[in-house]
Structures are given as C-alpha cells and as structure tokens.
C-alpha cells in the first residue's frame, strides 16, 4: 500500500536512504532535511508488518517543474514492482499539481526510461536545482544521469 509519509516514517526513510547512500547509489540525506521535506515523500507499506519498505519523493521546484528523488526499496522487497509503483504515484501526484515537466538524477536510467524519461544534458536543468549537489561528496564530478519527462 502506498500512502503519504508521516513524521513517524522519517527514521525508516532515513535508514533506507542511508543504505543506498553507503553503496553510492543515491545521496544520503540528514534526518533534519527529511523532516523538512516529509510532505514530499510517499511510502510503500508492507501489508504483513506495516513497515516502510520503499520511499520516493516528489520535490516541486517551481510552478512547472518537479524532481523525482530519493527512490529506494528495501532489498528484501526487490522484484515486487514497488519502485515502479512509487514512481507512478509520483507522476500522478505531479499531474494533480499541474506540473509540466519532471526530472530525475539517477544511476538507473534504464529504469526511468520505462516511464518515458529521456536522457538530457545536465546543463539543461536550471541552476536552482543544484543546491543539494554542493553537499554531495561527488561534487562537482557528478556521475548521475539527468533525465526529463514531459507530462503536460
């Protein structure tokens, strides 16, 4: 089941993102930042034990642009299409907000291509979105793939 995250989910989200961050597959986020952005997150809840097993954030940048970020699924729950369901939920949420374009920075471009995202040059993204990048250990040598989807 997918639902919007609550304050009580933040530590589980942090744990998921930390696990992926250690592997270098996404940017780790401090707890304080996750609390600041709790409203951006949707979570996938395991029906057997009510635990958070997946998360994804839709961060609105401005009127017509949003980012899908912090997509993570617990390794015990891979191959269950949880990541796909979370991305679909984020796309639908973006449509409700009348967002025209979605972007993501990812190490898994083939996954996002399934949803109609296309690879773009990072220079096509507005400078404003690079605020988080300054905190990244890989800055300025980012090796993620920038992708965009038009949903208008």
Buried (B, 14 or more C-beta within 10 A) or exposed (E): EBEEBEEEBBEBBBEBBBBBBEEEBBBBBEEEEBEEBBEBBBBBBBEEEEBBBBBBBBBBBEEEBBBBBBBBBBEEBEEBEBBBBBBBBBBEBBEEEEBBBBBBBBEBBEBBEEBEBEEEEBEEBEEEBBEBBEEBEEEEEEEBBBBBBEBE
